[in-house]
């Protein structure tokens, strides 16, 4: 499954940019507050406007402090999946509960340097695990392959019946990296410039999806 990252789109033409990826599975919306990460993007009012015109379910990735306060609003507006950062949460289980009560899937993101083992006890409360394969905050970074063991571990736990999770990866995903991520057991691939930087985003989505499917089949 492919989730184009709106961070790589033309912010002056967001409504049109959303339509360019109508063939995607999810639309990844990066929310940054200039506190948790050193960048500022968009907030709830813009996300609501995107939700109103998007033909694709929204996947809101909140790179923000105090997600306990702000995350439920994104679920209430109709986002399909709302992901908060483990490193920013004081009570991840409570956030997951509130997101699901508001009608969204609950996602937990971990930075490249954050051990998966630190959060295995709370993962049963979540629907999505987002493995960051770049440091969060900016698009266009290079893929960090060292995070793939975390995806493999999550996939092993899912396949063994211990977890029910969508395993998602975000950062540096393109034609050169998607196969190794798929082989590691990833389900959902966030791709920014690989989609929005292509002449035809629909063709780019289809090509990435085909690459991932072939790698999964082995």
GIFENVEN-V479320 format. One record per backbone hydrogen bond with DSSP energy under -1.0 kcal/mol. CO is the residue of the C=O (numbers start at 0). NH is the residue of the N-H. If there is no record, write none. Layout:
co->CO nh->NH
co->CO nh->NH
This chain:
co->0 nh->188
co->1 nh->24
co->1 nh->25
co->2 nh->190
co->3 nh->27
co->4 nh->7
co->5 nh->8
co->9 nh->12
co->12 nh->16
co->13 nh->17
co->14 nh->18
co->15 nh->19
co->17 nh->20
co->18 nh->21
co->20 nh->23
co->26 nh->58
co->27 nh->5
co->28 nh->60
co->30 nh->62
co->31 nh->40
co->36 nh->38
co->38 nh->33
co->42 nh->46
co->43 nh->47
co->44 nh->48
co->45 nh->49
co->46 nh->50
co->47 nh->51
co->49 nh->52
co->49 nh->53
co->56 nh->26
co->57 nh->79
co->57 nh->80
co->58 nh->28
co->59 nh->82
co->60 nh->30
co->61 nh->63
co->62 nh->32
co->65 nh->68
co->65 nh->69
co->66 nh->70
co->70 nh->73
co->70 nh->74
co->71 nh->75
co->72 nh->76
co->73 nh->78
co->74 nh->77
co->79 nh->104
co->80 nh->59
co->81 nh->106
co->82 nh->61
co->83 nh->108
co->84 nh->87
co->90 nh->94
co->91 nh->95
co->92 nh->96
co->93 nh->97
co->94 nh->98
co->95 nh->99
co->96 nh->100
co->97 nh->101
co->98 nh->103
co->99 nh->102
co->104 nh->81
co->105 nh->126
co->105 nh->127
co->106 nh->83
co->107 nh->129
co->108 nh->85
co->109 nh->131
co->110 nh->113
co->115 nh->118
co->118 nh->122
co->121 nh->124
co->122 nh->125
co->126 nh->165
co->127 nh->107
co->128 nh->167
co->129 nh->109
co->130 nh->169
co->132 nh->143
co->143 nh->146
co->144 nh->147
co->146 nh->149
co->147 nh->151
co->148 nh->152
co->149 nh->153
co->150 nh->154
co->151 nh->155
co->152 nh->156
co->153 nh->157
co->154 nh->158
co->155 nh->159
co->156 nh->161
co->156 nh->162
co->157 nh->160
co->165 nh->128
co->166 nh->186
co->166 nh->187
co->167 nh->130
co->168 nh->189
co->169 nh->132
co->173 nh->176
co->173 nh->177
co->176 nh->180
co->177 nh->181
co->178 nh->182
co->180 nh->185
co->181 nh->184
co->187 nh->168
co->188 nh->2
co->190 nh->4
co->191 nh->194
co->191 nh->195
co->192 nh->196
co->194 nh->197
co->199 nh->203
co->200 nh->204
co->201 nh->205
co->202 nh->206
co->203 nh->207
co->204 nh->208
co->205 nh->209
co->206 nh->210
co->207 nh->211
co->208 nh->212
co->209 nh->213
co->210 nh->214
co->211 nh->215
co->212 nh->216
